[in-house]
């Protein structure tokens, strides 16, 4: 398997039709995708640098 700079995939963009959804719905969806709830599974909190061990 080939990698791009030691990553499984390269940075890219994706565009698709939203089927005529109102821009307010699309904006709400995009906002919800920006910060998934990853607390407690070993990922750093965006406000706190570094990784923490799970208790």
PDB file of N, CA, C, O and CB in Angstrom:
ATOM      1  N   UNK A   1       0.845  -1.167   0.000  1.00  0.00           N
ATOM      2  CA  UNK A   1       0.000   0.000   0.000  1.00  0.00           C
ATOM      3  C   UNK A   1       0.895   1.237   0.000  1.00  0.00           C
ATOM      4  O   UNK A   1       1.872   1.301   0.746  1.00  0.00           O
ATOM      5  CB  UNK A   1      -0.964  -0.006   1.218  1.00  0.00           C
ATOM      6  N   UNK A   2       0.567   2.202  -0.823  1.00  0.00           N
ATOM      7  CA  UNK A   2       1.336   3.442  -0.859  1.00  0.00           C
ATOM      8  C   UNK A   2       0.689   4.479   0.048  1.00  0.00           C
ATOM      9  O   UNK A   2      -0.529   4.502   0.231  1.00  0.00           O
ATOM     10  CB  UNK A   2       1.445   3.979  -2.303  1.00  0.00           C
ATOM     11  N   UNK A   3       1.525   5.325   0.604  1.00  0.00           N
ATOM     12  CA  UNK A   3       1.017   6.398   1.441  1.00  0.00           C
ATOM     13  C   UNK A   3       1.512   7.727   0.912  1.00  0.00           C
ATOM     14  O   UNK A   3       2.443   7.778   0.108  1.00  0.00           O
ATOM     15  CB  UNK A   3       1.441   6.204   2.905  1.00  0.00           C
ATOM     16  N   UNK A   4       0.898   8.783   1.356  1.00  0.00           N
ATOM     17  CA  UNK A   4       1.277  10.146   0.986  1.00  0.00           C
ATOM     18  C   UNK A   4       1.852  10.805   2.225  1.00  0.00           C
ATOM     19  O   UNK A   4       1.112  11.132   3.153  1.00  0.00           O
ATOM     20  CB  UNK A   4       0.055  10.961   0.417  1.00  0.00           C
ATOM     21  N   UNK A   5       3.165  11.006   2.254  1.00  0.00           N
ATOM     22  CA  UNK A   5       3.848  11.638   3.389  1.00  0.00           C
ATOM     23  C   UNK A   5       3.505  10.950   4.710  1.00  0.00           C
ATOM     24  O   UNK A   5       3.170  11.607   5.696  1.00  0.00           O
ATOM     25  CB  UNK A   5       3.481  13.122   3.466  1.00  0.00           C
ATOM     26  N   UNK A   6       3.591   9.646   4.714  1.00  0.00           N
ATOM     27  CA  UNK A   6       3.340   8.814   5.883  1.00  0.00           C
ATOM     28  C   UNK A   6       1.891   8.859   6.376  1.00  0.00           C
ATOM     29  O   UNK A   6       1.618   8.496   7.520  1.00  0.00           O
ATOM     30  CB  UNK A   6       4.251   9.231   6.990  1.00  0.00           C
ATOM     31  N   UNK A   7       0.970   9.297   5.531  1.00  0.00           N
ATOM     32  CA  UNK A   7      -0.451   9.285   5.862  1.00  0.00           C
ATOM     33  C   UNK A   7      -1.147   8.340   4.891  1.00  0.00           C
ATOM     34  O   UNK A   7      -0.682   8.133   3.770  1.00  0.00           O
ATOM     35  CB  UNK A   7      -1.071  10.726   5.797  1.00  0.00           C
ATOM     36  N   UNK A   8      -2.253   7.777   5.326  1.00  0.00           N
ATOM     37  CA  UNK A   8      -2.974   6.833   4.480  1.00  0.00           C
ATOM     38  C   UNK A   8      -3.588   7.513   3.259  1.00  0.00           C
ATOM     39  O   UNK A   8      -3.722   6.887   2.207  1.00  0.00           O
ATOM     40  CB  UNK A   8      -4.060   6.140   5.284  1.00  0.00           C
ATOM     41  N   UNK A   9      -3.961   8.784   3.385  1.00  0.00           N
ATOM     42  CA  UNK A   9      -4.511   9.496   2.242  1.00  0.00           C
ATOM     43  C   UNK A   9      -3.961  10.914   2.219  1.00  0.00           C
ATOM     44  O   UNK A   9      -3.437  11.399   3.222  1.00  0.00           O
ATOM     45  CB  UNK A   9      -6.055   9.507   2.288  1.00  0.00           C
ATOM     46  N   UNK A  10      -4.081  11.572   1.085  1.00  0.00           N
ATOM     47  CA  UNK A  10      -3.575  12.934   0.948  1.00  0.00           C
ATOM     48  C   UNK A  10      -4.693  13.929   1.257  1.00  0.00           C
ATOM     49  O   UNK A  10      -5.872  13.597   1.132  1.00  0.00           O
ATOM     50  CB  UNK A  10      -3.008  13.172  -0.477  1.00  0.00           C
ATOM     51  N   UNK A  11      -4.328  15.141   1.658  1.00  0.00           N
ATOM     52  CA  UNK A  11      -5.343  16.167   1.891  1.00  0.00           C
ATOM     53  C   UNK A  11      -6.097  16.433   0.591  1.00  0.00           C
ATOM     54  O   UNK A  11      -5.485  16.522  -0.474  1.00  0.00           O
ATOM     55  CB  UNK A  11      -4.699  17.477   2.434  1.00  0.00           C
ATOM     56  N   UNK A  12      -7.402  16.560   0.670  1.00  0.00           N
ATOM     57  CA  UNK A  12      -8.190  16.795  -0.534  1.00  0.00           C
ATOM     58  C   UNK A  12      -9.496  17.476  -0.168  1.00  0.00           C
ATOM     59  O   UNK A  12      -9.779  17.715   1.006  1.00  0.00           O
ATOM     60  CB  UNK A  12      -8.459  15.475  -1.281  1.00  0.00           C
ATOM     61  N   UNK A  13     -10.277  17.783  -1.171  1.00  0.00           N
ATOM     62  CA  UNK A  13     -11.573  18.412  -0.990  1.00  0.00           C
ATOM     63  C   UNK A  13     -12.631  17.542  -1.639  1.00  0.00           C
ATOM     64  O   UNK A  13     -12.339  16.760  -2.543  1.00  0.00           O
ATOM     65  CB  UNK A  13     -11.593  19.841  -1.581  1.00  0.00           C
ATOM     66  N   UNK A  14     -13.863  17.684  -1.170  1.00  0.00           N
ATOM     67  CA  UNK A  14     -14.983  16.942  -1.734  1.00  0.00           C
ATOM     68  C   UNK A  14     -16.141  17.909  -1.899  1.00  0.00           C
ATOM     69  O   UNK A  14     -16.411  18.714  -1.008  1.00  0.00           O
ATOM     70  CB  UNK A  14     -15.382  15.724  -0.835  1.00  0.00           C
ATOM     71  N   UNK A  15     -16.817  17.837  -3.015  1.00  0.00           N
ATOM     72  CA  UNK A  15     -17.992  18.667  -3.248  1.00  0.00           C
ATOM     73  C   UNK A  15     -19.124  17.781  -3.747  1.00  0.00           C
ATOM     74  O   UNK A  15     -18.908  16.868  -4.544  1.00  0.00           O
ATOM     75  CB  UNK A  15     -17.686  19.806  -4.264  1.00  0.00           C
ATOM     76  N   UNK A  16     -20.328  18.059  -3.270  1.00  0.00           N
ATOM     77  CA  UNK A  16     -21.492  17.286  -3.698  1.00  0.00           C
ATOM     78  C   UNK A  16     -22.725  18.177  -3.635  1.00  0.00           C
ATOM     79  O   UNK A  16     -22.722  19.207  -2.962  1.00  0.00           O
ATOM     80  CB  UNK A  16     -21.681  16.015  -2.816  1.00  0.00           C
ATOM     81  N   UNK A  17     -23.756  17.782  -4.325  1.00  0.00           N
ATOM     82  CA  UNK A  17     -25.017  18.500  -4.292  1.00  0.00           C
ATOM     83  C   UNK A  17     -25.758  18.197  -2.994  1.00  0.00           C
ATOM     84  O   UNK A  17     -25.693  17.083  -2.474  1.00  0.00           O
ATOM     85  CB  UNK A  17     -25.883  18.132  -5.508  1.00  0.00           C
ATOM     86  N   UNK A  18     -26.453  19.190  -2.484  1.00  0.00           N
ATOM     87  CA  UNK A  18     -27.235  19.004  -1.256  1.00  0.00           C
ATOM     88  C   UNK A  18     -28.715  18.880  -1.569  1.00  0.00           C
ATOM     89  O   UNK A  18     -29.549  18.967  -0.668  1.00  0.00           O
ATOM     90  CB  UNK A  18     -27.003  20.168  -0.286  1.00  0.00           C
ATOM     91  N   UNK A  19     -29.047  18.679  -2.823  1.00  0.00           N
ATOM     92  CA  UNK A  19     -30.437  18.455  -3.203  1.00  0.00           C
ATOM     93  C   UNK A  19     -31.367  19.621  -2.940  1.00  0.00           C
ATOM     94  O   UNK A  19     -32.556  19.410  -2.703  1.00  0.00           O
ATOM     95  CB  UNK A  19     -30.948  17.278  -2.495  1.00  0.00           C
ATOM     96  N   UNK A  20     -30.867  20.837  -2.974  1.00  0.00           N
ATOM     97  CA  UNK A  20     -31.721  22.004  -2.791  1.00  0.00           C
ATOM     98  C   UNK A  20     -32.027  22.327  -1.343  1.00  0.00           C
ATOM     99  O   UNK A  20     -32.973  23.066  -1.073  1.00  0.00           O
ATOM    100  CB  UNK A  20     -32.991  21.806  -3.517  1.00  0.00           C
ATOM    101  N   UNK A  21     -31.260  21.800  -0.403  1.00  0.00           N
ATOM    102  CA  UNK A  21     -31.479  22.107   1.019  1.00  0.00           C
ATOM    103  C   UNK A  21     -31.203  23.585   1.270  1.00  0.00           C
ATOM    104  O   UNK A  21     -30.316  24.166   0.644  1.00  0.00           O
ATOM    105  CB  UNK A  21     -30.572  21.221   1.928  1.00  0.00           C
ATOM    106  N   UNK A  22     -31.957  24.199   2.183  1.00  0.00           N
ATOM    107  CA  UNK A  22     -31.701  25.609   2.509  1.00  0.00           C
ATOM    108  C   UNK A  22     -30.292  25.800   3.075  1.00  0.00           C
ATOM    109  O   UNK A  22     -29.772  24.922   3.764  1.00  0.00           O
ATOM    110  CB  UNK A  22     -32.747  26.124   3.517  1.00  0.00           C
ATOM    111  N   UNK A  23     -29.682  26.941   2.782  1.00  0.00           N
ATOM    112  CA  UNK A  23     -28.331  27.208   3.265  1.00  0.00           C
ATOM    113  C   UNK A  23     -28.239  27.159   4.786  1.00  0.00           C
ATOM    114  O   UNK A  23     -27.194  26.795   5.325  1.00  0.00           O
ATOM    115  CB  UNK A  23     -27.864  28.560   2.769  1.00  0.00           C
ATOM    116  N   UNK A  24     -29.310  27.516   5.486  1.00  0.00           N
ATOM    117  CA  UNK A  24     -29.279  27.469   6.953  1.00  0.00           C
ATOM    118  C   UNK A  24     -29.107  26.039   7.452  1.00  0.00           C
ATOM    119  O   UNK A  24     -28.413  25.818   8.445  1.00  0.00           O
ATOM    120  CB  UNK A  24     -30.563  28.078   7.536  1.00  0.00           C
ATOM    121  N   UNK A  25     -29.718  25.073   6.794  1.00  0.00           N
ATOM    122  CA  UNK A  25     -29.587  23.664   7.172  1.00  0.00           C
ATOM    123  C   UNK A  25     -28.175  23.170   6.863  1.00  0.00           C
ATOM    124  O   UNK A  25     -27.585  22.441   7.660  1.00  0.00           O
ATOM    125  CB  UNK A  25     -30.639  22.795   6.432  1.00  0.00           C
ATOM    126  N   UNK A  26     -27.635  23.560   5.719  1.00  0.00           N
ATOM    127  CA  UNK A  26     -26.277  23.157   5.345  1.00  0.00           C
ATOM    128  C   UNK A  26     -25.269  23.754   6.326  1.00  0.00           C
ATOM    129  O   UNK A  26     -24.342  23.064   6.751  1.00  0.00           O
ATOM    130  CB  UNK A  26     -25.949  23.603   3.893  1.00  0.00           C
ATOM    131  N   UNK A  27     -25.438  25.025   6.691  1.00  0.00           N
ATOM    132  CA  UNK A  27     -24.536  25.672   7.647  1.00  0.00           C
ATOM    133  C   UNK A  27     -24.613  24.994   9.010  1.00  0.00           C
ATOM    134  O   UNK A  27     -23.587  24.797   9.662  1.00  0.00           O
ATOM    135  CB  UNK A  27     -24.873  27.166   7.780  1.00  0.00           C
ATOM    136  N   UNK A  28     -25.817  24.636   9.447  1.00  0.00           N
ATOM    137  CA  UNK A  28     -25.982  23.945  10.729  1.00  0.00           C
ATOM    138  C   UNK A  28     -25.263  22.596  10.696  1.00  0.00           C
ATOM    139  O   UNK A  28     -24.580  22.237  11.655  1.00  0.00           O
ATOM    140  CB  UNK A  28     -27.485  23.748  11.056  1.00  0.00           C
ATOM    141  N   UNK A  29     -25.408  21.864   9.628  1.00  0.00           N
ATOM    142  CA  UNK A  29     -24.734  20.568   9.493  1.00  0.00           C
ATOM    143  C   UNK A  29     -23.217  20.739   9.528  1.00  0.00           C
ATOM    144  O   UNK A  29     -22.525  20.004  10.233  1.00  0.00           O
ATOM    145  CB  UNK A  29     -25.159  19.871   8.184  1.00  0.00           C
ATOM    146  N   UNK A  30     -22.699  21.706   8.770  1.00  0.00           N
ATOM    147  CA  UNK A  30     -21.249  21.929   8.722  1.00  0.00           C
ATOM    148  C   UNK A  30     -20.718  22.317  10.099  1.00  0.00           C
ATOM    149  O   UNK A  30     -19.653  21.851  10.503  1.00  0.00           O
ATOM    150  CB  UNK A  30     -20.903  23.025   7.691  1.00  0.00           C
ATOM    151  N   UNK A  31     -21.442  23.159  10.818  1.00  0.00           N
ATOM    152  CA  UNK A  31     -21.007  23.576  12.154  1.00  0.00           C
ATOM    153  C   UNK A  31     -20.937  22.376  13.097  1.00  0.00           C
ATOM    154  O   UNK A  31     -20.022  22.293  13.916  1.00  0.00           O
ATOM    155  CB  UNK A  31     -21.961  24.646  12.724  1.00  0.00           C
ATOM    156  N   UNK A  32     -21.869  21.463  12.999  1.00  0.00           N
ATOM    157  CA  UNK A  32     -21.885  20.281  13.863  1.00  0.00           C
ATOM    158  C   UNK A  32     -20.735  19.332  13.537  1.00  0.00           C
ATOM    159  O   UNK A  32     -20.322  18.559  14.401  1.00  0.00           O
ATOM    160  CB  UNK A  32     -23.217  19.547  13.729  1.00  0.00           C
ATOM    161  N   UNK A  33     -20.214  19.372  12.322  1.00  0.00           N
ATOM    162  CA  UNK A  33     -19.139  18.473  11.915  1.00  0.00           C
ATOM    163  C   UNK A  33     -17.765  18.958  12.359  1.00  0.00           C
ATOM    164  O   UNK A  33     -16.808  18.184  12.329  1.00  0.00           O
ATOM    165  CB  UNK A  33     -19.153  18.303  10.421  1.00  0.00           C
ATOM    166  N   UNK A  34     -17.644  20.196  12.764  1.00  0.00           N
ATOM    167  CA  UNK A  34     -16.337  20.770  13.062  1.00  0.00           C
ATOM    168  C   UNK A  34     -15.723  20.291  14.365  1.00  0.00           C
ATOM    169  O   UNK A  34     -14.497  20.238  14.467  1.00  0.00           O
ATOM    170  CB  UNK A  34     -16.447  22.241  13.098  1.00  0.00           C
ATOM    171  N   UNK A  35     -16.514  19.942  15.355  1.00  0.00           N
ATOM    172  CA  UNK A  35     -15.953  19.579  16.654  1.00  0.00           C
ATOM    173  C   UNK A  35     -16.677  18.364  17.223  1.00  0.00           C
ATOM    174  O   UNK A  35     -17.592  18.501  18.034  1.00  0.00           O
ATOM    175  CB  UNK A  35     -16.042  20.762  17.635  1.00  0.00           C
ATOM    176  N   UNK A  36     -16.269  17.197  16.799  1.00  0.00           N
ATOM    177  CA  UNK A  36     -16.912  15.999  17.348  1.00  0.00           C
ATOM    178  C   UNK A  36     -16.570  15.834  18.821  1.00  0.00           C
ATOM    179  O   UNK A  36     -15.529  16.310  19.275  1.00  0.00           O
ATOM    180  CB  UNK A  36     -16.486  14.745  16.562  1.00  0.00           C
ATOM    181  N   UNK A  37     -17.430  15.171  19.562  1.00  0.00           N
ATOM    182  CA  UNK A  37     -17.207  14.927  20.982  1.00  0.00           C
ATOM    183  C   UNK A  37     -16.255  13.752  21.129  1.00  0.00           C
ATOM    184  O   UNK A  37     -16.670  12.597  21.037  1.00  0.00           O
ATOM    185  CB  UNK A  37     -18.545  14.655  21.726  1.00  0.00           C
ATOM    186  N   UNK A  38     -14.975  14.045  21.359  1.00  0.00           N
ATOM    187  CA  UNK A  38     -13.959  13.003  21.454  1.00  0.00           C
ATOM    188  C   UNK A  38     -13.394  12.885  22.861  1.00  0.00           C
ATOM    189  O   UNK A  38     -12.398  12.193  23.070  1.00  0.00           O
ATOM    190  CB  UNK A  38     -12.839  13.277  20.474  1.00  0.00           C
ATOM    191  N   UNK A  39     -14.013  13.547  23.824  1.00  0.00           N
ATOM    192  CA  UNK A  39     -13.495  13.502  25.188  1.00  0.00           C
ATOM    193  C   UNK A  39     -13.581  12.085  25.736  1.00  0.00           C
ATOM    194  O   UNK A  39     -14.553  11.368  25.504  1.00  0.00           O
ATOM    195  CB  UNK A  39     -14.266  14.476  26.097  1.00  0.00           C
ATOM    196  N   UNK A  40     -12.544  11.700  26.468  1.00  0.00           N
ATOM    197  CA  UNK A  40     -12.547  10.405  27.128  1.00  0.00           C
ATOM    198  C   UNK A  40     -12.060   9.253  26.274  1.00  0.00           C
ATOM    199  O   UNK A  40     -12.049   8.111  26.733  1.00  0.00           O
ATOM    200  CB  UNK A  40     -13.900  10.107  27.595  1.00  0.00           C
ATOM    201  N   UNK A  41     -11.650   9.529  25.020  1.00  0.00           N
ATOM    202  CA  UNK A  41     -11.162   8.426  24.188  1.00  0.00           C
ATOM    203  C   UNK A  41      -9.720   8.649  23.747  1.00  0.00           C
ATOM    204  O   UNK A  41      -9.273   8.081  22.750  1.00  0.00           O
ATOM    205  CB  UNK A  41     -12.056   8.253  22.963  1.00  0.00           C
ATOM    206  N   UNK A  42      -8.992   9.484  24.497  1.00  0.00           N
ATOM    207  CA  UNK A  42      -7.572   9.651  24.234  1.00  0.00           C
ATOM    208  C   UNK A  42      -7.202  10.786  23.307  1.00  0.00           C
ATOM    209  O   UNK A  42      -6.017  10.996  23.050  1.00  0.00           O
ATOM    210  CB  UNK A  42      -7.049   8.421  23.681  1.00  0.00           C
ATOM    211  N   UNK A  43      -8.168  11.526  22.795  1.00  0.00           N
ATOM    212  CA  UNK A  43      -7.862  12.659  21.930  1.00  0.00           C
ATOM    213  C   UNK A  43      -7.709  13.914  22.776  1.00  0.00           C
ATOM    214  O   UNK A  43      -8.380  14.045  23.799  1.00  0.00           O
ATOM    215  CB  UNK A  43      -8.963  12.852  20.859  1.00  0.00           C
ATOM    216  N   UNK A  44      -6.832  14.849  22.370  1.00  0.00           N
ATOM    217  CA  UNK A  44      -6.677  16.075  23.150  1.00  0.00           C
ATOM    218  C   UNK A  44      -7.899  16.968  23.023  1.00  0.00           C
ATOM    219  O   UNK A  44      -8.546  17.010  21.976  1.00  0.00           O
ATOM    220  CB  UNK A  44      -5.431  16.832  22.707  1.00  0.00           C
ATOM    221  N   UNK A  45      -8.204  17.673  24.087  1.00  0.00           N
ATOM    222  CA  UNK A  45      -9.261  18.675  24.058  1.00  0.00           C
ATOM    223  C   UNK A  45      -8.705  19.867  23.281  1.00  0.00           C
ATOM    224  O   UNK A  45      -7.564  20.258  23.528  1.00  0.00           O
ATOM    225  CB  UNK A  45      -9.729  19.086  25.519  1.00  0.00           C
ATOM    226  N   UNK A  46      -9.459  20.462  22.354  1.00  0.00           N
ATOM    227  CA  UNK A  46      -8.927  21.591  21.574  1.00  0.00           C
ATOM    228  C   UNK A  46      -8.421  22.745  22.438  1.00  0.00           C
ATOM    229  O   UNK A  46      -7.535  23.482  22.007  1.00  0.00           O
ATOM    230  CB  UNK A  46      -9.990  22.105  20.640  1.00  0.00           C
ATOM    231  N   UNK A  47      -8.962  22.919  23.647  1.00  0.00           N
ATOM    232  CA  UNK A  47      -8.521  23.991  24.521  1.00  0.00           C
ATOM    233  C   UNK A  47      -7.290  23.608  25.331  1.00  0.00           C
ATOM    234  O   UNK A  47      -6.640  24.489  25.896  1.00  0.00           O
ATOM    235  CB  UNK A  47      -9.637  24.388  25.447  1.00  0.00           C
ATOM    236  N   UNK A  48      -6.950  22.335  25.407  1.00  0.00           N
ATOM    237  CA  UNK A  48      -5.821  21.883  26.209  1.00  0.00           C
ATOM    238  C   UNK A  48      -4.842  21.109  25.332  1.00  0.00           C
ATOM    239  O   UNK A  48      -5.227  20.116  24.715  1.00  0.00           O
ATOM    240  CB  UNK A  48      -6.301  21.011  27.390  1.00  0.00           C
ATOM    241  N   UNK A  49      -3.571  21.549  25.264  1.00  0.00           N
ATOM    242  CA  UNK A  49      -2.597  20.848  24.422  1.00  0.00           C
ATOM    243  C   UNK A  49      -2.206  19.496  25.005  1.00  0.00           C
ATOM    244  O   UNK A  49      -2.243  19.299  26.220  1.00  0.00           O
ATOM    245  CB  UNK A  49      -1.354  21.704  24.234  1.00  0.00           C
ATOM    246  N   UNK A  50      -1.836  18.579  24.140  1.00  0.00           N
ATOM    247  CA  UNK A  50      -1.307  17.284  24.573  1.00  0.00           C
ATOM    248  C   UNK A  50      -2.367  16.224  24.788  1.00  0.00           C
ATOM    249  O   UNK A  50      -3.560  16.512  24.871  1.00  0.00           O
ATOM    250  CB  UNK A  50      -0.539  17.456  25.829  1.00  0.00           C
ATOM    251  N   UNK A  51      -1.900  14.997  24.874  1.00  0.00           N
ATOM    252  CA  UNK A  51      -2.790  13.866  25.105  1.00  0.00           C
ATOM    253  C   UNK A  51      -2.869  13.557  26.588  1.00  0.00           C
ATOM    254  O   UNK A  51      -1.907  13.764  27.329  1.00  0.00           O
ATOM    255  CB  UNK A  51      -2.318  12.632  24.325  1.00  0.00           C
ATOM    256  N   UNK A  52      -4.014  13.062  27.013  1.00  0.00           N
ATOM    257  CA  UNK A  52      -4.206  12.666  28.402  1.00  0.00           C
ATOM    258  C   UNK A  52      -4.504  11.179  28.449  1.00  0.00           C
ATOM    259  O   UNK A  52      -5.073  10.620  27.512  1.00  0.00           O
ATOM    260  CB  UNK A  52      -5.348  13.480  29.067  1.00  0.00           C
ATOM    261  N   UNK A  53      -4.125  10.553  29.523  1.00  0.00           N
ATOM    262  CA  UNK A  53      -4.454   9.143  29.713  1.00  0.00           C
ATOM    263  C   UNK A  53      -5.874   9.026  30.237  1.00  0.00           C
ATOM    264  O   UNK A  53      -6.339   9.857  31.017  1.00  0.00           O
ATOM    265  CB  UNK A  53      -3.456   8.463  30.682  1.00  0.00           C
ATOM    266  N   UNK A  54      -6.556   7.972  29.788  1.00  0.00           N
ATOM    267  CA  UNK A  54      -7.886   7.703  30.322  1.00  0.00           C
ATOM    268  C   UNK A  54      -7.751   7.206  31.751  1.00  0.00           C
ATOM    269  O   UNK A  54      -6.819   6.466  32.063  1.00  0.00           O
ATOM    270  CB  UNK A  54      -8.645   6.669  29.447  1.00  0.00           C
ATOM    271  N   UNK A  55      -8.662   7.601  32.615  1.00  0.00           N
ATOM    272  CA  UNK A  55      -8.619   7.167  34.022  1.00  0.00           C
ATOM    273  C   UNK A  55      -9.125   5.756  34.180  1.00  0.00           C
ATOM    274  O   UNK A  55      -9.158   5.234  35.294  1.00  0.00           O
ATOM    275  CB  UNK A  55      -9.439   8.103  34.899  1.00  0.00           C
TER     276      UNK A  55
END
